[in-house]
């Protein structure tokens, strides 16, 4: 009954001892009246002792054998290592990119209990940046599942000195209790205290990284004053190494935190705070917290509650999901694509091993007949595969350690600080794991095949049709998998490229090319200055800029768009609709490359005399006078609460903040001298051949005594919006290229192997009158059949996967039949190309030579 | 002077002596039993096999499969015999111990007594 256990245990011993050990144990069992289980146990103990004594020796012998045979088959080794370097390297590279965001524990003590509480509108799937402070305060006090809750908000630059070109630190606004919520203690200085918020102290903390890079890790950093506009803040502490801003709005830079003075005592109906970061009470879970917050929403908004409508809602999600929600799908897709490329490389390696197995058949048979057990033959194959994968992983890690920093280019700016800049222990561990998995996945089929080699068959030169069909089926299955994976990856790339082209060619309504942003420092005495004189000074600078050679148009604005075309201020119409308001000088519209569709620009006279006129975009006109022809609104007047009545003098083309967003309603009005701190920036459109930023700077400083001139290209405006899609194009394009190369190489290997195997058959066919084109068609047809099956399966999979990718692309139908057809065509065409060389070789077989060899 | 064979390990010595004494009947089970009875050392089954394999690789013993036992279903056993280098090794080993021990009285040390 349990005799098989005994037999299995005996198989762990070398053949030369198996019988002797079996006889000894069976004799003793008979004498002592023991059963088969006892026998198995005894045999196992012997086997363990045996392996302990001779195992390492045998391993070394095997290793020597493997390395020798790999050295002799240099072509095979190179092809296998290259294939795997592509597949494994891509996976390891992607791991270094996504690890901090997807897998690595967050640098907070209570990670398992940290959640983000985000205000959102479930019916519209929208998340908001701010929510009612009342809700926040009540939630912090009244939701039992929450132990404490703080918040992290926007990040803004803080200058290290008063001069306008002083280096800056990007600091994120947080509540006084945030570090307590996260369970993070400062490594130097102190953290934020409740008293700091109560006494409205301007205080900030910096990251360990910026402490080292900016202050050389010196203690004098504590006490340094940084400034955000007129606000002064003192650095009081240093955050631990690796600290991440726990905010949902990710920024390209993060250098520390500054304190927001919000206390959570009370809240007016209109107060708002940033999304919450909460630590759940021990034992509480996200669903429980969600339920309690939902109940709170009902209670706070009884009218909605009674009507059975949802009240103000929040989404409770893990802190990781909240921090990276924007990139989450993208990162998982990249990971999935990399895994597919890895799978493709494994399939390729597998078919290379199969081909090599054929060449080494007699070797296997000889070893088997000399007493190597089946398991030993299989283990040698596994070890060989491990050695090759190990070499490939080593090469990949080496290559990565030189290029790790360049990998940051694979993600868009706001995620870049999260990409590891170097290879560390986790990456190496991952590489080892990936190599082992790849080795085992690739070797299953070839090892099984190798272990089934019989001496008789090989000696008889068994090329019988049944054996051949079996072998071809194995190769065909591998090919079909490769084709399917290739279709998935190439489809992904095609969709991403189409989406990118769509975005890049969308007219955002303004042009950043050849446009500069000029900023000047304030005059010496701003306090109590004459605002009209201040405006006159800006106008004088503007005129000076316009006089410079190469300046096509110039204008000033209260805040130059940096990330998109969003203005700083806005106005709310009586019907609660929101319009973005830009306060500009004459010439600004032309300076940003927008067009006036009807009417005219603001005049200098209107600017100087502060006349209430305005330019509208069609989107804004549609909000104020819904359903009316844009041309008809010229010269009409409109007003909004707390705003003067303005007369429309012109219509400017629609402007988009980002290419993937709809045009926003915008109003341009002349700058008004105001009684509080204000500031203008200049947009300068140039003719690049004649314009020189240095000349402009010199002129401004020399003639007008202007200090702190900064001249930057306005590239940021449109390009940041394209950055994410461009990163997608680069990464998916790389995946698709590697996939195509691997699939073609795999097909080439299998077809060559098949042709080599069938030389006698080809010879016979030709002897019987088959022509060269017929033989070529035969070989290509045989190679294409599994590819066609794989392509069909891949298309189905791509169609199914569309539901995950649709959200990532801009106005592109991810199930577009044309795209799928082109992808299928590309795959099949590369298959034909890959099979062409082996087919040619087959058609050149000389029947006389082959048949004589038989 | 002919090169002296390398010294044997303790277990190797025991197993070689057992093979010598069992002359023609030396297979794993009686070897183990003999060592337990005469030397009071209980070697594990695995140790016996491993040691025999090692001795055979060193060229000290040789083995063959005996005729099947004269019982129903009787099987062949792997029987061991000393080769010349094995005999030399046992001799050298014994000689080394004897010379070293010459003239000394090996008595058990008794607790609390000075020698």
Contacts between the chains, C-beta under 8 A, distances in Angstrom:
chain1	res1	chain2	res2	distance
A	17	B	49	6.3
A	17	B	53	7.2
A	17	B	78	7.5
A	19	B	65	7.6
A	19	B	75	7.3
A	19	B	76	7.2
A	19	B	78	7.4
A	20	B	27	7.2
A	20	B	28	6.9
A	20	B	49	7.9
A	20	B	65	7.9
A	20	B	77	6.5
A	20	B	78	3.6
A	21	B	28	7.7
A	21	B	49	6.5
A	22	B	75	7.9
A	23	B	75	4.5
A	23	B	76	7.3
A	23	B	77	5.8
A	24	B	27	7.1
A	24	B	28	5.1
A	24	B	29	5.2
A	24	B	45	7.4
A	24	B	77	7.6
A	25	B	45	7.7
A	26	B	75	7.8
A	27	B	29	6.6
A	28	B	29	6.5
A	42	B	45	6.3
A	45	B	44	6.9
A	45	B	45	6.9
A	45	B	46	5.7
A	46	B	45	5.6
A	46	B	46	4.3
A	46	B	49	5.9
A	47	B	46	7.8
A	48	B	46	7.0
A	49	B	44	6.6
A	49	B	46	2.7
A	49	B	47	6.4
A	49	B	49	7.5
A	49	B	50	5.8
A	50	B	46	6.3
A	50	B	49	6.7
A	50	B	50	6.1
A	53	B	50	4.5
A	53	B	54	7.5
A	54	B	50	7.3
A	54	B	53	7.3
